[in-house]
Amino acid sequence: FPTRVLAILLTETAERFAYYGFRAILTLYLTERLQFTSSQAISVYAYTTSFAYFTPLLGAAMADAYWGRYRTIVVFGSIYAVGISVLTLAAFYGDDADAGSKGVVSLLSFTGLFLICIGTGGIKPCVSAFGADQISSSSAALSTCSDDDGAASSEEEIQNFFAWFYFGINVGSLLSFIIIPIVKAEYGFGVAFLLPAVFIVFAMLGFVSKRDQYVIFSPGSEKGQTQTNSRGFVNILRILMETANRS
């Protein structure tokens, strides 16, 4: 793979480590640090997970209609990094907080969780597609074969990319569930949240470092697409809203 594709693969692996890393100890944090009951902690865990899987709608809409994939990843990835940093700050602050400061710790914690859900959802629909853009463009530029052979080669490379992409997701997720609880047990919540924060920050820095090498399409400029069908997701939302208004 070109180095820009490797950067995308490493970014996704680190992002999954960060996301599942903080989730691995979130219920413990809510019960032990914020003094939630078990049922309350489970509810918050479920709500944040649901919200994180709803916000890709926002990321898809912004990428399709306004920003393109690269800018969407950078913007929402930055929000993600800020969110997990705020959660880490809350965890460190909570170590020495008295009873009167618990409200501040809770506010910081939920602010961080909200930003994390916005950030991780915003980049979710974009990273894999952006990686495929790099493979497709490289194959088109370098292919000296016939059209049929070139198309077959491009498809094989894309399949290879997605195989490694989902391998990275699984590796990042697995390592986070193994490492983060151990770190929490040894060093506390602050350090345990700090590790995912470091991972997402370095992931975004690594991703942005290849800015000059990426093939970046603006909305509507993808090969074979018109401005109308590049906004397909936005058009679907518009149709659903019009249908709901008429019913």
C-alpha positions as CSV (number, residue, x, y, z in Angstrom):
1,F,0.0,0.0,0.0
2,P,1.1,3.6,-0.5
3,T,2.1,5.4,2.8
4,R,-1.0,7.5,2.7
5,V,-3.2,4.3,2.8
6,L,-1.1,2.9,5.6
7,A,-1.7,6.2,7.5
8,I,-5.5,5.6,7.1
9,L,-5.2,2.0,8.3
10,L,-3.2,3.0,11.4
11,T,-5.7,5.9,12.0
12,E,-8.6,3.5,12.1
13,T,-6.8,1.0,14.3
14,A,-5.9,3.8,16.8
15,E,-9.4,5.3,16.7
16,R,-11.0,1.9,17.5
17,F,-8.5,1.4,20.3
18,A,-9.5,4.8,21.7
19,Y,-13.2,4.3,21.3
20,Y,-13.4,0.8,22.8
21,G,-10.7,1.7,25.4
22,F,-12.8,4.3,27.1
23,R,-15.9,2.2,26.8
24,A,-14.2,-0.7,28.5
25,I,-14.2,1.1,31.8
26,L,-17.0,3.6,31.4
27,T,-19.5,1.8,33.6
28,L,-16.9,1.4,36.3
29,Y,-16.1,5.1,36.0
30,L,-19.8,6.0,36.3
31,T,-20.4,3.8,39.4
32,E,-17.1,4.3,41.2
33,R,-16.3,7.9,40.4
34,L,-19.6,9.6,39.7
35,Q,-21.5,7.4,42.2
36,F,-24.2,6.3,39.8
37,T,-26.2,3.1,40.5
38,S,-25.5,0.1,38.3
39,S,-28.8,0.6,36.4
40,Q,-28.0,4.3,35.9
41,A,-24.5,3.5,34.6
42,I,-25.8,0.8,32.2
43,S,-28.4,3.3,30.9
44,V,-25.8,6.0,30.3
45,Y,-23.6,3.4,28.6
46,A,-26.4,2.3,26.3
47,Y,-27.5,5.9,25.5
48,T,-23.9,7.0,24.6
49,T,-23.5,3.9,22.4
50,S,-26.8,4.6,20.7
51,F,-25.9,8.2,20.2
52,A,-22.5,7.3,18.7
53,Y,-24.2,5.1,16.2
54,F,-26.7,7.8,15.3
55,T,-24.2,10.6,14.6
56,P,-22.8,8.9,11.5
57,L,-25.9,10.4,9.8
58,L,-24.4,13.8,10.5
59,G,-21.0,12.9,9.3
60,A,-22.4,11.4,6.1
61,A,-24.5,14.4,5.4
62,M,-21.6,16.8,5.9
63,A,-19.2,14.8,3.8
64,D,-21.7,14.3,0.9
65,A,-23.0,17.8,0.7
66,Y,-20.5,20.2,2.1
67,W,-17.0,19.3,3.2
68,G,-16.0,16.1,1.5
69,R,-14.5,13.1,3.3
70,Y,-11.1,14.5,4.2
71,R,-12.3,17.7,5.9
72,T,-15.1,15.8,7.6
73,I,-12.6,13.3,9.1
74,V,-10.3,16.2,10.3
75,V,-13.1,18.2,11.8
76,F,-14.9,15.4,13.6
77,G,-11.6,13.7,14.5
78,S,-10.6,16.9,16.2
79,I,-13.9,17.0,18.1
80,Y,-13.3,13.4,19.1
81,A,-9.8,14.2,20.4
82,V,-11.1,17.2,22.4
83,G,-13.9,15.1,23.9
84,I,-11.7,12.3,25.1
85,S,-9.3,14.9,26.5
86,V,-12.1,16.5,28.4
87,L,-13.1,13.1,29.8
88,T,-9.5,12.5,30.8
89,L,-9.4,15.9,32.5
90,A,-12.5,15.0,34.4
91,A,-11.0,11.7,35.6
92,F,-7.8,13.3,36.8
93,Y,-9.8,16.2,38.5
94,G,-12.1,13.7,40.1
95,D,-9.1,12.1,41.9
96,D,-8.8,15.1,44.2
97,A,-12.3,16.6,44.0
98,D,-14.3,17.0,47.2
99,A,-18.0,16.5,47.4
100,G,-18.8,20.0,46.3
101,S,-16.8,19.5,43.1
102,K,-18.6,16.4,42.0
103,G,-21.0,18.5,39.9
104,V,-18.0,19.9,37.9
105,V,-16.6,16.4,37.4
106,S,-20.0,15.2,36.1
107,L,-20.3,18.2,33.8
108,L,-16.9,17.6,32.3
109,S,-17.5,13.9,32.0
110,F,-20.8,14.2,30.1
111,T,-19.4,17.0,28.0
112,G,-16.5,14.8,27.0
113,L,-18.9,11.9,26.3
114,F,-21.1,14.1,24.1
115,L,-18.1,15.3,22.1
116,I,-16.8,11.7,21.7
117,C,-20.1,10.5,20.3
118,I,-20.2,13.4,17.9
119,G,-16.6,12.8,16.8
120,T,-16.6,9.1,16.4
121,G,-19.9,9.1,14.6
122,G,-18.8,11.9,12.3
123,I,-15.8,10.1,11.0
124,K,-17.3,6.6,10.9
125,P,-18.9,6.8,7.4
126,C,-15.9,8.6,5.9
127,V,-12.7,6.7,6.8
128,S,-13.3,3.5,4.9
129,A,-14.6,5.3,1.8
130,F,-11.7,7.8,1.9
131,G,-9.2,4.9,2.0
132,A,-11.0,3.3,-1.0
133,D,-10.6,6.6,-2.8
134,Q,-6.9,6.3,-2.5
135,I,-6.8,2.8,-3.8
136,S,-9.1,3.5,-6.8
137,S,-7.1,6.6,-7.8
138,S,-3.8,4.8,-7.5
139,S,-5.0,1.9,-9.7
140,A,-6.4,4.2,-12.3
141,A,-3.2,6.3,-12.5
142,L,-0.8,3.4,-12.6
143,S,-2.6,0.8,-14.5
144,T,-1.1,-0.1,-17.9
145,C,-3.3,-3.1,-18.5
146,S,-6.5,-3.4,-20.5
147,D,-9.6,-1.9,-19.1
148,D,-10.9,-5.3,-17.9
149,D,-7.6,-6.2,-16.3
150,G,-7.3,-2.8,-14.8
151,A,-10.8,-3.0,-13.3
152,A,-10.1,-6.5,-11.9
153,S,-6.8,-5.3,-10.4
154,S,-8.5,-2.3,-8.8
155,E,-11.2,-4.4,-7.3
156,E,-8.7,-6.8,-5.9
157,E,-6.7,-4.0,-4.3
158,I,-9.8,-2.5,-2.8
159,Q,-10.8,-5.9,-1.3
160,N,-7.3,-6.2,0.1
161,F,-7.6,-2.8,1.6
162,F,-10.9,-3.6,3.3
163,A,-9.5,-6.9,4.7
164,W,-6.7,-5.0,6.4
165,F,-9.1,-2.2,7.4
166,Y,-11.3,-4.5,9.3
167,F,-8.3,-6.4,10.7
168,G,-7.1,-3.1,12.1
169,I,-10.6,-2.5,13.7
170,N,-10.5,-5.9,15.4
171,V,-6.9,-5.5,16.6
172,G,-7.5,-2.0,18.0
173,S,-10.7,-3.2,19.7
174,L,-9.2,-6.4,21.2
175,L,-6.1,-4.6,22.5
176,S,-8.2,-1.9,24.2
177,F,-10.3,-4.4,26.1
178,I,-7.2,-6.2,27.3
179,I,-4.9,-3.2,28.1
180,I,-7.2,-0.5,29.4
181,P,-8.8,-2.4,32.4
182,I,-5.2,-3.4,33.5
183,V,-4.1,0.2,33.3
184,K,-7.1,1.3,35.3
185,A,-6.4,-1.2,38.0
186,E,-2.8,-0.2,38.3
187,Y,-3.0,3.6,37.8
188,G,-6.6,4.7,38.0
189,F,-9.1,6.3,35.7
190,G,-7.1,9.3,34.7
191,V,-4.2,7.3,33.2
192,A,-6.7,4.8,31.7
193,F,-8.5,7.5,29.8
194,L,-5.3,9.3,29.0
195,L,-4.0,6.3,26.9
196,P,-7.0,6.4,24.5
197,A,-6.7,10.2,24.3
198,V,-3.0,9.8,23.3
199,F,-4.0,7.2,20.7
200,I,-6.6,9.4,19.0
201,V,-4.4,12.5,19.0
202,F,-1.5,10.6,17.4
203,A,-4.0,9.0,15.0
204,M,-5.2,12.4,13.8
205,L,-1.7,13.8,13.6
206,G,-0.6,10.8,11.5
207,F,-3.6,11.2,9.3
208,V,-3.1,14.9,8.7
209,S,0.6,14.4,8.1
210,K,-0.2,12.8,4.7
211,R,-2.4,15.7,3.6
212,D,-0.2,16.5,0.5
213,Q,-0.3,12.8,-0.7
214,Y,-4.1,12.2,-0.5
215,V,-6.4,12.2,-3.4
216,I,-9.1,14.5,-2.1
217,F,-12.5,14.8,-3.9
218,S,-14.7,17.7,-3.1
219,P,-18.5,17.0,-3.0
220,G,-19.7,16.3,-6.5
221,S,-16.3,15.9,-8.1
222,E,-15.9,12.1,-7.7
223,K,-15.3,10.3,-10.9
224,G,-18.5,9.3,-12.5
225,Q,-20.7,11.3,-10.2
226,T,-22.8,14.4,-10.7
227,Q,-23.3,17.0,-8.0
228,T,-26.8,15.7,-7.5
229,N,-26.0,12.0,-6.9
230,S,-23.0,12.8,-4.8
231,R,-25.5,14.2,-2.3
232,G,-27.5,11.0,-2.3
233,F,-27.6,10.7,1.5
234,V,-28.9,14.3,1.8
235,N,-31.5,13.7,-0.9
236,I,-32.7,10.6,1.0
237,L,-33.1,12.6,4.2
238,R,-35.0,15.3,2.2
239,I,-37.4,12.7,0.7
240,L,-38.0,11.1,4.1
241,M,-38.8,14.5,5.6
242,E,-41.2,15.4,2.7
243,T,-42.9,12.0,3.1
244,A,-43.3,12.5,6.8
245,N,-44.8,16.0,6.3
246,R,-47.3,14.7,3.8
247,S,-48.5,11.8,6.0
